[in-house]
Amino acid sequence: MKILERLFALLGSYGLACLLLLNLFLLTWFGTLHQVEKGLYEAQRLYFESWFVVESYPVPHALPGGVLCMGLLAVNLFVGGLVRIQKKKRTIGVLIVHVGIALLLASGFVKLYHSDDGVLRLYEGESSDEYVDPRRWEVAVWDTSQTGPVEEHLIGNDQLVELVDGRKRTFTSPELPFDLELSKFLPNCEPMPKGPMWTADSLVVGGYAFKAQPYNPEDDGPPNIAGLSAVFRSRDGSTTQEDLLWGFEYHPATFEAGGKTWGVSLRRTRYSMPYRIRLEDFRKVDHPGMTLARSFESDITRIDGSGERKVRIQMNEPLREGGLVLFQSSYGPQGNERDPRQYSVFSVVRNPSDHWPLYACIVIAIGLALALIPKLLKFVRAQNEARAKPQVST
């Protein structure tokens, strides 16, 4: 029992809280330095979405990752700030502050594990009820003879990115008359005619193969186009076919099996929206004498089963509906794009804890007011009493 008591006391101690806050400082520092070399999203994944970090730049270091550190901080907050703290009238404000901080930590957990985000790009007059994640991929399989809504079989990003260093995986389904073997996942590649001067990083199909390209960790610059090697095998063993799946292909790979033609495509992960968005008009205002945008906004039509509604989305004024948040994030064309038509880019976030930080800040403000206002009033009374005392002259 003494061991459990000591462990309970350690988990709720100020010393542990200080060590965890120091660890957060080091994660932020090393993560910022790592961002310079590898980019924002790689640094975020390595330092703040991990359980443990082992790195050698700029100096060798091993630290609890953001997930483990914030988890321990939540335990420390619960044990020390809510369970062990004395429950008295004068500590009500402190208790409420700790509840608000716990809500902040909970919102971060929900955001990390139960949200998704992506982009929606629309030309004027175009509409869509889907958005895509530019950093995640999926393989879709469907019967090409379908009309109307298409039923697809999907293989997600987490199953694809593991197919490196010679690993391969065979995907089967009782609804498909063939097996699909995938291997040699490349996060960024380009199909090229296979010649003697370079080594293929994929299968060689029809004289073409994938050549790996440098991975761009940021959203700006050339986009990353993933590639996969695929082998189709009919269940009866009569047909085998090799093919290459590329994320920028114009036509899907096809395979004849079970008397049907099946399409297979590697594409960016798609998410459905509960309504359709149609871009009516996009406007951009530049700074005087410059091509740098001062502001840009989009007039859209929100379409669902109840009808249509006009909405304006502009900088710092997103659309929050249906569990989604649509931000006006970019526009085009920019630079040397070949298509001169204007388009608008929306960042889309599906986050169940979207408003939790706001609620947490309100709770924390109430707790701070209950904790500090009585002390302020006590101080003011003491000052008034001191001024009211007669002054003794000497």
HUQUIPE-V147737 format. One record per backbone hydrogen bond with DSSP energy under -1.0 kcal/mol. CO is the residue of the C=O (numbers start at 0). NH is the residue of the N-H. E is the energy in kcal/mol with one decimal. If there is no record, write none. Layout:
[[CO/NH/E] [CO/NH/E]]
This chain:
[[0/4/-2.5] [1/5/-2.6] [2/6/-2.4] [3/7/-2.6] [4/8/-2.4] [5/9/-2.5] [6/10/-2.5] [7/11/-1.2] [9/12/-1.5] [12/16/-1.5] [13/17/-2.5] [14/18/-2.2] [15/19/-2.5] [16/20/-2.2] [17/21/-2.3] [18/22/-2.3] [19/23/-2.2] [20/24/-1.9] [21/25/-2.2] [22/26/-2.7] [23/27/-2.4] [24/28/-2.3] [25/29/-3.0] [26/30/-2.5] [27/31/-1.9] [28/32/-2.0] [29/33/-2.6] [30/34/-1.9] [31/35/-1.1] [33/37/-3.2] [34/38/-1.9] [38/42/-1.9] [39/43/-2.5] [40/44/-2.3] [41/45/-2.5] [42/46/-2.5] [43/47/-1.6] [46/65/-1.9] [49/66/-2.0] [50/64/-2.1] [52/62/-2.2] [54/60/-2.9] [60/54/-2.6] [62/52/-3.1] [64/68/-2.9] [65/69/-2.6] [66/70/-2.0] [67/71/-2.5] [68/72/-2.2] [69/73/-2.0] [70/74/-2.0] [71/75/-2.8] [72/76/-2.4] [73/77/-2.3] [74/78/-2.9] [75/79/-2.6] [76/80/-1.6] [77/81/-1.0] [77/82/-1.6] [78/83/-2.9] [85/87/-1.2] [87/90/-1.1] [88/91/-1.0] [90/94/-2.4] [91/95/-2.2] [92/96/-2.2] [93/97/-2.1] [94/98/-1.9] [95/99/-2.1] [96/100/-2.2] [97/101/-2.3] [98/102/-2.0] [99/103/-1.8] [100/104/-2.3] [101/105/-2.4] [102/106/-2.1] [103/107/-1.7] [104/108/-1.9] [105/109/-2.4] [106/110/-2.3] [107/111/-2.1] [108/112/-2.1] [109/113/-2.5] [115/349/-3.1] [117/347/-2.6] [118/131/-2.4] [119/345/-2.8] [121/343/-2.8] [122/125/-2.4] [125/278/-2.3] [127/276/-2.8] [128/272/-2.8] [130/270/-2.6] [131/118/-3.1] [132/135/-1.1] [135/268/-1.9] [137/266/-2.6] [138/154/-2.2] [139/264/-2.2] [140/152/-2.9] [141/262/-2.9] [142/145/-1.6] [152/140/-2.2] [154/138/-2.2] [156/160/-2.5] [159/162/-2.0] [161/163/-2.1] [162/184/-3.4] [163/166/-1.6] [168/181/-2.8] [170/179/-2.4] [172/175/-1.8] [176/234/-2.3] [178/232/-2.2] [179/170/-3.3] [180/230/-2.2] [181/168/-2.2] [182/228/-2.7] [185/226/-1.9] [187/212/-2.7] [189/210/-2.1] [191/208/-2.1] [204/207/-1.8] [206/193/-3.2] [207/204/-2.7] [208/191/-2.7] [209/200/-2.6] [210/189/-1.6] [224/188/-2.4] [225/246/-2.5] [226/185/-2.5] [227/244/-2.7] [228/182/-2.0] [229/242/-2.6] [230/180/-2.9] [231/240/-2.3] [232/178/-3.0] [233/236/-1.6] [238/233/-2.5] [240/231/-3.5] [242/229/-2.7] [244/227/-2.4] [245/248/-1.5] [252/263/-2.8] [254/261/-2.6] [256/259/-1.5] [259/256/-2.3] [260/143/-2.2] [261/254/-1.7] [262/141/-2.1] [263/252/-2.3] [264/139/-2.6] [266/137/-2.8] [268/132/-2.4] [270/130/-2.1] [275/302/-3.0] [276/127/-1.9] [277/300/-2.3] [278/124/-3.8] [280/298/-3.1] [282/296/-2.4] [284/293/-3.4] [284/294/-1.8] [286/289/-2.2] [291/286/-2.7] [294/284/-3.0] [296/282/-2.6] [297/312/-2.8] [298/279/-2.6] [298/280/-1.7] [299/310/-2.6] [300/277/-1.9] [301/308/-1.7] [302/275/-3.3] [303/306/-1.6] [306/303/-2.2] [308/301/-3.3] [310/299/-3.1] [312/297/-3.0] [313/316/-2.6] [316/313/-1.5] [318/325/-2.6] [320/323/-1.9] [323/320/-1.6] [324/348/-2.0] [325/318/-2.1] [326/346/-1.9] [329/344/-2.1] [331/342/-2.1] [341/123/-1.1] [342/331/-2.0] [343/121/-2.5] [344/328/-2.0] [344/329/-1.8] [345/119/-2.5] [346/326/-2.9] [347/117/-2.4] [348/324/-1.9] [349/115/-1.7] [350/353/-1.7] [354/358/-2.1] [355/359/-3.0] [356/360/-2.3] [357/361/-2.0] [358/362/-2.4] [359/363/-2.8] [360/364/-2.4] [361/365/-2.3] [362/366/-2.5] [363/367/-2.8] [364/368/-2.2] [365/369/-2.4] [366/370/-2.0] [367/371/-2.7] [368/372/-2.2] [371/375/-2.5] [372/376/-2.9] [373/377/-2.4] [374/378/-2.2] [375/379/-2.5] [376/380/-2.5] [377/381/-2.2] [378/382/-2.2] [379/383/-2.4] [380/384/-2.7] [381/385/-2.1] [382/386/-2.0] [383/387/-1.9] [384/388/-1.1]]
